[in-house]
Amino acid sequence: MDHFLYRGGVLHAEDVAIPEIAAAVGTPFYVYSAATLTRHFRLFDEALEGTDHLVCFAIKSNSNLAVLKLLGNLGAGMDVVSGGEYRRAKAAGVPGERIVFSGVGKTREEIALALTGGIRQFNVESEPELRAISEIATALGVTAPIALRVNPDVDAKTHEKIATGKSENKFGIPIAKARAVYAEAAKLPGICVVGVDVHIGSQLTELAPFEAAFTKVRELTLALREDGHDIRRLDLGGGLGIPYTRSNDAPPLPTDYGAMIKRVLGDLGCEIEIEPGRLISGNAGVMVSSVIYLKEGEGRNFLILDAAMNDLVRPSMYGAHHDIVPVIEAQPGTEPAPFDVVGPVCETGDTFAKGREITPLSPGDLVAFRSAGAYGAVMASEYNSRPLIPEVLVEGDHFAVIRQRPSFEEMLGRDSIPVWL
Ligand SMILES: *Cc1c(COP(=O)(O)O)cnc(C)c1O
């Protein structure tokens, strides 16, 4: 459930009419609902009630400081995958004890940054990384809490670009090798083994692959304890999918996910961490765009919008579906017709949808892309010299711009022309 509903035929974000925001900030823009973010965070928090746990928001899905501040205020931890994301978590007021650091290519600078600023744990993805953390921690005179990210070799049954838990993927340490690497970790100076980490992919729509992975984590935990390691924390990653259409089968709910976690791992006495991104932020945001032209092609009609693939890349990058709805509801009786919905970027890939049934629109009309709060703004670029679009946060009957649209001067001002030209 989200808080983007029609009232009197006009799409609202909570109690604010979308056209009111469009008039204030111009299109295109992203708008997020504070109530939806809060609700989704709480769903996870409540799903793990009764076990010691921390819900760490995966910043890579939506890294706006206001979003991080809102979730941090609710008690969320943060899962970061770069020094930049670490800095964002800190800037939003989240303490180091609530930040976990994931990612296959942490640089020495990033490791030092986290060790200096405070970190809950590094999720370590290789032996060279483990040795680097040991060296840096020793040099700084501190101890680095670590979990090894194990690759359980399960098929997450999701899009190939976001499946991470098969042995052919670049992620984690093969689970069969894990005991040997834990033994090495225990001997290294500056390292404190605290747990096991796993993350098998994103936009999973079934619980079975999670359960298969968590069962392997359970077996590994028991084996590691036999080997003498103090495994007290299990980080189970993120990846629970969201419904991108109103019609298709709904993915499992956080409640069922939490119940399965407790059933499979509840008796181990471990603290549970999860790292949801998409399920917290995805349906908490929409992207709003205006129609520029209607163009009749041969055998197809195009709806040309002022938003493009650089603003929301998921359709062209993953073939992803976003529901596209008119902000002003169509009059009853108006028939939808098929349109190719496209942006102005000079690439055929700049297509949001093909043959999508949409009720007739005119230039200047607003449309909203649903489920755009995750992997939307964070993946935007300035391709075709289109400035990054603004982000807006709504809470009840008021809204604030949480990232401004840069001016063309600011965009051009980042380049410099060498003196010899
Ligand atoms: C991407 C990622 C997540 C979040 O995945 P979602 O599908 O957005 O829940 C969590 N943990 C790690 C390590 C990731 O790479």
The ligand as a Gaussian input file, in Angstrom:
#p B3LYP/6-31G(d) Opt

LIG

0 1
 C       21.264000      -3.893000      -3.437000
 C       21.558000      -4.465000      -2.103000
 C       20.578000      -4.473000      -1.105000
 C       19.173000      -3.958000      -1.321000
 O       18.449000      -4.707000      -2.237000
 P       16.891000      -4.401000      -2.448000
 O       16.498000      -5.319000      -3.537000
 O       16.759000      -2.981000      -2.820000
 O       16.204000      -4.729000      -1.159000
 C       20.924000      -4.976000       0.138000
 N       22.167000      -5.466000       0.390000
 C       23.133000      -5.471000      -0.543000
 C       24.469000      -6.000000      -0.204000
 C       22.866000      -4.981000      -1.828000
 O       23.830000      -5.001000      -2.751000

